[in-house]
Amino acid sequence: MSATIITITSGKGGVGKTTATANLGASLADLGYRVVCIDADIGLRNLDVVMGLENRIVYDLVDVVEGHCKLRQAMIRDKHLQDLFLIPAAQTRDKTAVSPQDMVRITDELRQESDWILIDSPAGIERGFRNAIAPADLVLIITNPEVSAVRDADRIIGLIEAEEKGPGKLILNRVKPEMVRRGDMLATDDILDVLAIDLIGVIPEDEAILIATNRGTAASLDSKSKAGKAYRNVARRLNGEEVPFEILQANDGFFRRISRIMKPGGER
Amino acid sequence: MKASLSIKGTQDGLLVSIPEGDWGDARPALLQMIDEQTDFFQGARLILQIEQRALRAADLGSLRDALAEREVNLWAVLSSSDVTKIAAADLGLAQQLSKSSSSGDEDVPFETMLYGDEAVLVEKTLRSGHSIRHPGHVIILGDINPGAEVIAGGNVMVWGRLRGMVHAGAAGDESSKVYALDLSPTQLRIAGQIAVSPTRRGRPKPEVAQIREGQLVAEEWQSNRRR
């Protein structure tokens, strides 16, 4: 086995990196793969909470880096899926406790015994972000249909290109088809127009995500959840399957152009 | 020989710059160069750039005679030395080029060469946070996304969508222009003028932005009309 390492990042906080990591991890494990999720947000960990594994933490990523434990000991098995594991972040330390080289070393060790390694990146563009993308084979950029999130995603894509980690692929999260139809939300086409990278998922806004997150389960295991289904589709696309985008086809031109959202501040 | 002589074609004649050093060395070097390339220099009008070197009328006169023997007409002497200026005036030699560029040390290239600053070619899309600064012209093959900026001393040409910030003529050159296939910048600056993009209607068209009568204006690019 040689795992594919995927880093999930966004630049802006609160757009759904951690939720996406948990749901993709569960979806890939549900497809029968062995998946390890790593929380790289040291000092502000929460992937363990979203996956409902907080009370099982004994060792964390920093313990592995500093040699206090074996890698195996820090891997927490998921409650529902036999082949899904979490390596949690340390809550009492900060980003400087881990270097990009440490991340490469740890993931190289994990590569041998897993199919997918998902890294949940912290927000921002500093050390934590660099730690998270250093080992990546593929970077998934997650954004919401709002100008500030798209702007940050653009910045992140630029940084990823500078690190020669490829342009990455885009997940558009929390899309409200109603609002897009009314023209009150940036449309997928407009966002892709600016970011100019491949789309790998469109996740609709879904209450089931919030409910599942608070319960510490993955919405992607809930067959009735629309967002869960969208995450399962992302997992299938990562796996090389051709899966059509449902929401893209619903957008039929009633959207605003990005250029119109920039308000004129004077005359030329 | 230390630094070599340099020759440039100008509309006034051949501009020969003589490097710093003893005139006793420079004069024979100049004559030797002319002797070696008689075909090139024969019948030429010569402009001599001699920096702050002080030459008396006797020096210049003998040089003029030596050049005349080689069928080279000494037309002007450019120098910052007062002694040389007086000497040149006595001999009836011009002391500046007829072009508006009065400073003697300005580079005046061959007519077959394009005049202007150097340009850089950027073959990628500039994303938020990227910044390009260049004293000359900047050509972008790609988009300038919101949050990215280009600051150029000269013109800026964007073969793509301009949605970020561009400052052309950043050193104060009001004749600078900004060209883009889709000119929708968050902000546009030319020299000291600042403007924002008005709401676009319809499909984007190639446009050029420039200062006209003190106003920053953008208009549709028409290749058949000379600007």
Interface residues (C-beta under 8 A of the other chain):
Chain A: R151 D152 D154 R155 I157 G158 L159 E161 V194 A196 R257 I258 S259 R260 M262 P264 G265 G266 E267 R268
Chain B: T125 L126 R127 S128 G129 H130 D143 N145 P146 G147 R163 D182 S184 T186 A195 V196 S197 P198 T199 R200 P204 A209 Q215 L216 V217 A218
